[in-house]
């Protein structure tokens, strides 16, 4: 294995943006008002998106944020939508900012075209950029037009509060408090490691460590299917149907919470023990695409591919990389993504590349030199070598935000300090 000595300025401050999420404990009136506020924001977002689409269909220029705010004022003055005045104006304005940001991401090819929000699907939230008050000593949070509200305090909020986002998930309300503070970048004393992602093994490290998969969806799949069948037998939108739907939502929340908790524990362990982390630049969307094909050209092995897609999405590889990116930055390390081509077909001893080297999913056997080892471990070793080569060449195109901060010459200099 190789060790990496990362030399950074110990006293260089880093601006850290961090969110602290807590469960709220509202009374009946506050819960009712929060549902109304979330519904108003969802209505404004959808109405503004429909207006933008109408302008596009008429070959007219879309409205900017200022134009949307002017339209919002007209909607409030309209007797048919005068109930928007009951919602805090800043929450509605933040919704329009979200739409403008969604268009910006779409035109820069970083996201899909904005879609209409639907109740129960990422549409039950609103944000306060100001007007809030945080009383950590008593575990209270003041929100405009809602008043003081207690929250389940699990830790202290660090830094200056920038905004508060209120959202609903699984029948509960949460407050995400985003903060900003300056933190010193530590000097990481760990080494370098490569990671091979998989399904039988969630993550295999080049030093031999293995993280087994949690597969939280697979564990709850039978219970979820049973609850969904029960909901399908109820009269839609009836009282019993709503109860059955709430049960389905609770199971989905349990699956997501278990997966998120496992990913946080895994990424924290890796980022704290390794100064440079090399991973494969996996395109999860392409890997989990359906194999059904079209009517003219139907796909093959659709059922098997569907099961594989389900297993891939159950691992949470994209969230794993996202968490590793900011956690390595916080701990003073680097995250390097390398192309995944031939990482599991290249012999780490002689460098021979052939698909015959991996005749089975779990075993690697080089047809040139006879080297044998676990296929996932071989992939992790090759990922680590590719990461070192990328840094040595000064290529920062697939390096995470944690490694893009130093100058390119500094990155090359750090790579040259790697000692066997």
LINLIN-V349981 format. One record per pair of residues at least 24 apart in sequence whose C-alpha atoms are under 8 Angstrom apart, sorted by the first residue. I is the first residue (numbers start at 1). J is the second residue. D is the distance in whole Angstrom. If there is no record, write none. Layout:
i=I j=J d=D
i=I j=J d=D
This chain:
i=1 j=206 d=8
i=1 j=207 d=7
i=1 j=420 d=7
i=2 j=191 d=7
i=2 j=192 d=6
i=2 j=418 d=7
i=2 j=419 d=7
i=2 j=420 d=5
i=3 j=190 d=7
i=3 j=191 d=4
i=3 j=192 d=6
i=3 j=418 d=6
i=3 j=419 d=6
i=3 j=420 d=7
i=4 j=190 d=7
i=4 j=191 d=5
i=4 j=192 d=5
i=4 j=275 d=7
i=4 j=276 d=7
i=4 j=415 d=8
i=4 j=417 d=7
i=4 j=418 d=5
i=4 j=419 d=7
i=5 j=189 d=7
i=5 j=190 d=8
i=5 j=191 d=7
i=5 j=275 d=8
i=5 j=414 d=7
i=5 j=417 d=7
i=5 j=418 d=7
i=6 j=187 d=7
i=6 j=188 d=7
i=6 j=189 d=7
i=6 j=275 d=7
i=6 j=333 d=8
i=6 j=414 d=6
i=7 j=187 d=7
i=7 j=414 d=7
i=8 j=187 d=6
i=9 j=185 d=8
i=9 j=187 d=8
i=10 j=184 d=7
i=10 j=185 d=6
i=10 j=186 d=6
i=10 j=187 d=6
i=11 j=184 d=6
i=11 j=185 d=7
i=12 j=184 d=6
i=12 j=185 d=6
i=13 j=182 d=6
i=13 j=183 d=6
i=13 j=184 d=5
i=13 j=185 d=6
i=14 j=182 d=6
i=14 j=183 d=5
i=14 j=184 d=6
i=14 j=185 d=6
i=15 j=180 d=7
i=15 j=181 d=6
i=15 j=182 d=5
i=15 j=183 d=6
i=16 j=180 d=6
i=16 j=181 d=5
i=16 j=182 d=6
i=16 j=183 d=7
i=16 j=330 d=8
i=17 j=178 d=7
i=17 j=179 d=6
i=17 j=180 d=5
i=17 j=181 d=7
i=18 j=178 d=6
i=18 j=179 d=5
i=18 j=180 d=7
i=19 j=176 d=6
i=19 j=177 d=5
i=19 j=178 d=4
i=19 j=179 d=6
i=20 j=157 d=7
i=20 j=176 d=6
i=20 j=177 d=5
i=20 j=178 d=6
i=20 j=179 d=8
i=21 j=174 d=7
i=21 j=175 d=6
i=21 j=176 d=4
i=21 j=177 d=6
i=22 j=151 d=6
i=22 j=152 d=6
i=22 j=153 d=7
i=22 j=154 d=7
i=22 j=174 d=6
i=22 j=175 d=5
i=22 j=176 d=7
i=23 j=151 d=6
i=23 j=152 d=6
i=23 j=172 d=7
i=23 j=173 d=6
i=23 j=174 d=4
i=23 j=175 d=6
i=24 j=149 d=7
i=24 j=150 d=6
i=24 j=151 d=4
i=24 j=152 d=6
i=24 j=172 d=8
i=24 j=173 d=6
i=24 j=174 d=5
i=24 j=175 d=6
i=25 j=149 d=7
i=25 j=150 d=5
i=25 j=151 d=5
i=25 j=152 d=7
i=25 j=173 d=8
i=26 j=149 d=6
i=26 j=150 d=7
i=30 j=146 d=6
i=33 j=146 d=7
i=34 j=146 d=8
i=35 j=124 d=7
i=36 j=87 d=8
i=37 j=87 d=5
i=37 j=88 d=8
i=37 j=126 d=7
i=38 j=123 d=7
i=38 j=124 d=5
i=38 j=125 d=5
i=38 j=126 d=6
i=39 j=119 d=8
i=39 j=123 d=8
i=39 j=124 d=7
i=40 j=84 d=6
i=40 j=87 d=7
i=40 j=92 d=8
i=41 j=91 d=7
i=41 j=92 d=5
i=41 j=95 d=6
i=41 j=125 d=8
i=41 j=126 d=7
i=42 j=95 d=8
i=42 j=117 d=6
i=42 j=118 d=8
i=42 j=119 d=8
i=42 j=123 d=6
i=42 j=124 d=7
i=44 j=72 d=8
i=44 j=92 d=7
i=44 j=95 d=7
i=44 j=96 d=8
i=45 j=95 d=6
i=45 j=96 d=6
i=45 j=99 d=7
i=45 j=116 d=8
i=45 j=117 d=7
i=46 j=116 d=5
i=46 j=117 d=6
i=48 j=96 d=8
i=49 j=99 d=7
i=49 j=114 d=8
i=49 j=115 d=8
i=49 j=116 d=7
i=64 j=100 d=7
i=65 j=96 d=7
i=65 j=97 d=7
i=65 j=100 d=6
i=68 j=96 d=7
i=69 j=93 d=7
i=69 j=96 d=7
i=87 j=145 d=8
i=88 j=144 d=7
i=88 j=145 d=7
i=90 j=127 d=8
i=90 j=128 d=7
i=90 j=129 d=7
i=91 j=126 d=6
i=91 j=127 d=5
i=91 j=128 d=6
i=91 j=129 d=8
i=92 j=126 d=8
i=94 j=126 d=8
i=94 j=127 d=7
i=94 j=128 d=8
i=94 j=129 d=8
i=95 j=126 d=7
i=95 j=127 d=8
i=124 j=167 d=6
i=124 j=168 d=6
i=125 j=165 d=7
i=125 j=166 d=5
i=125 j=167 d=4
i=125 j=168 d=6
i=126 j=165 d=6
i=126 j=166 d=6
i=126 j=167 d=7
i=127 j=163 d=7
i=127 j=164 d=6
i=127 j=165 d=4
i=127 j=166 d=6
i=128 j=163 d=6
i=128 j=164 d=5
i=128 j=165 d=6
i=129 j=162 d=7
i=129 j=163 d=4
i=129 j=164 d=7
i=130 j=162 d=8
i=130 j=163 d=6
i=132 j=164 d=8
i=169 j=253 d=7
i=170 j=246 d=7
i=170 j=249 d=6
i=170 j=250 d=5
i=170 j=253 d=6
i=171 j=246 d=7
i=171 j=250 d=8
i=185 j=330 d=7
i=185 j=331 d=7
i=185 j=332 d=6
i=186 j=330 d=8
i=186 j=331 d=6
i=186 j=332 d=5
i=187 j=331 d=8
i=187 j=332 d=6
i=188 j=274 d=8
i=188 j=275 d=6
i=188 j=331 d=7
i=188 j=332 d=5
i=188 j=333 d=6
i=189 j=274 d=8
i=189 j=275 d=7
i=190 j=272 d=8
i=190 j=273 d=5
i=190 j=274 d=4
i=190 j=275 d=5
i=190 j=276 d=8
i=191 j=273 d=7
i=191 j=274 d=5
i=191 j=275 d=5
i=191 j=276 d=7
i=192 j=274 d=6
i=192 j=275 d=6
i=192 j=276 d=5
i=192 j=277 d=6
i=192 j=278 d=8
i=192 j=384 d=8
i=193 j=274 d=7
i=193 j=276 d=6
i=193 j=277 d=5
i=193 j=278 d=6
i=193 j=384 d=6
i=194 j=277 d=6
i=194 j=278 d=5
i=194 j=279 d=6
i=194 j=380 d=5
i=194 j=381 d=6
i=194 j=382 d=8
i=194 j=383 d=5
i=194 j=384 d=4
i=194 j=385 d=8
i=194 j=387 d=8
i=195 j=277 d=7
i=195 j=278 d=6
i=195 j=279 d=5
i=195 j=280 d=7
i=195 j=379 d=8
i=195 j=380 d=5
i=195 j=381 d=8
i=195 j=383 d=7
i=195 j=384 d=7
i=196 j=279 d=7
i=196 j=280 d=7
i=196 j=376 d=6
i=196 j=377 d=7
i=196 j=379 d=6
i=196 j=380 d=5
i=196 j=383 d=7
i=197 j=280 d=8
i=197 j=317 d=8
i=197 j=376 d=8
i=198 j=376 d=8
i=199 j=311 d=7
i=199 j=312 d=7
i=199 j=315 d=7
i=201 j=376 d=8
i=202 j=315 d=7
i=204 j=376 d=6
i=204 j=377 d=6
i=204 j=380 d=6
i=205 j=377 d=7
i=205 j=380 d=6
i=205 j=381 d=8
i=206 j=377 d=6
i=206 j=378 d=8
i=206 j=380 d=5
i=206 j=381 d=5
i=206 j=384 d=7
i=208 j=377 d=7
i=211 j=266 d=8
i=213 j=315 d=7
i=214 j=259 d=7
i=214 j=262 d=7
i=214 j=315 d=8
i=215 j=259 d=8
i=215 j=311 d=8
i=215 j=314 d=6
i=215 j=315 d=6
i=216 j=255 d=5
i=216 j=256 d=8
i=216 j=258 d=6
i=216 j=259 d=6
i=216 j=314 d=7
i=217 j=255 d=6
i=217 j=314 d=6
i=218 j=314 d=8
i=220 j=251 d=7
i=220 j=255 d=7
i=223 j=251 d=8
i=224 j=248 d=6
i=224 j=251 d=6
i=224 j=252 d=8
i=259 j=315 d=8
i=259 j=316 d=7
i=263 j=316 d=8
i=263 j=319 d=8
i=263 j=320 d=6
i=263 j=323 d=8
i=264 j=323 d=7
i=267 j=320 d=7
i=267 j=323 d=7
i=267 j=324 d=6
i=267 j=327 d=7
i=268 j=324 d=8
i=268 j=327 d=7
i=271 j=324 d=7
i=271 j=327 d=6
i=271 j=328 d=5
i=271 j=331 d=7
i=271 j=333 d=7
i=272 j=328 d=8
i=272 j=331 d=7
i=274 j=333 d=7
i=275 j=328 d=7
i=275 j=332 d=7
i=275 j=333 d=4
i=275 j=334 d=6
i=276 j=328 d=8
i=276 j=333 d=6
i=276 j=334 d=5
i=276 j=335 d=6
i=276 j=336 d=7
i=277 j=328 d=8
i=277 j=333 d=8
i=277 j=334 d=6
i=277 j=335 d=5
i=277 j=336 d=6
i=277 j=384 d=8
i=278 j=335 d=6
i=278 j=336 d=5
i=278 j=337 d=6
i=278 j=338 d=7
i=278 j=383 d=6
i=278 j=384 d=6
i=278 j=387 d=6
i=279 j=335 d=8
i=279 j=336 d=6
i=279 j=337 d=5
i=279 j=338 d=6
i=279 j=383 d=6
i=279 j=384 d=8
i=280 j=337 d=5
i=280 j=338 d=5
i=280 j=339 d=6
i=280 j=340 d=5
i=280 j=383 d=7
i=281 j=337 d=5
i=281 j=338 d=5
i=281 j=339 d=5
i=281 j=340 d=6
i=281 j=398 d=8
i=282 j=339 d=8
i=282 j=340 d=7
i=284 j=312 d=8
i=284 j=313 d=8
i=284 j=317 d=7
i=284 j=318 d=7
i=288 j=312 d=7
i=288 j=313 d=7
i=325 j=400 d=6
i=325 j=401 d=7
i=325 j=402 d=6
i=326 j=401 d=8
i=326 j=402 d=7
i=328 j=402 d=7
i=329 j=401 d=7
i=329 j=402 d=4
i=329 j=403 d=8
i=330 j=402 d=8
i=332 j=402 d=8
i=333 j=402 d=7
i=333 j=403 d=7
i=334 j=399 d=8
i=334 j=400 d=7
i=334 j=402 d=5
i=334 j=403 d=5
i=335 j=399 d=6
i=335 j=400 d=5
i=335 j=401 d=8
i=335 j=402 d=6
i=335 j=403 d=6
i=336 j=387 d=6
i=336 j=398 d=6
i=336 j=399 d=4
i=336 j=400 d=6
i=336 j=403 d=7
i=337 j=387 d=7
i=337 j=398 d=5
i=337 j=399 d=6
i=337 j=400 d=7
i=338 j=383 d=7
i=338 j=386 d=6
i=338 j=387 d=6
i=338 j=390 d=8
i=338 j=398 d=7
i=340 j=383 d=8
i=343 j=378 d=8
i=343 j=379 d=5
i=343 j=380 d=8
i=343 j=382 d=6
i=343 j=383 d=6
i=344 j=375 d=6
i=344 j=376 d=7
i=344 j=378 d=6
i=344 j=379 d=5
i=344 j=382 d=8
i=345 j=379 d=8
i=346 j=382 d=7
i=347 j=371 d=7
i=347 j=378 d=8
i=348 j=378 d=7
i=348 j=381 d=7
i=348 j=382 d=7
i=388 j=415 d=7
i=391 j=415 d=6
i=392 j=416 d=7
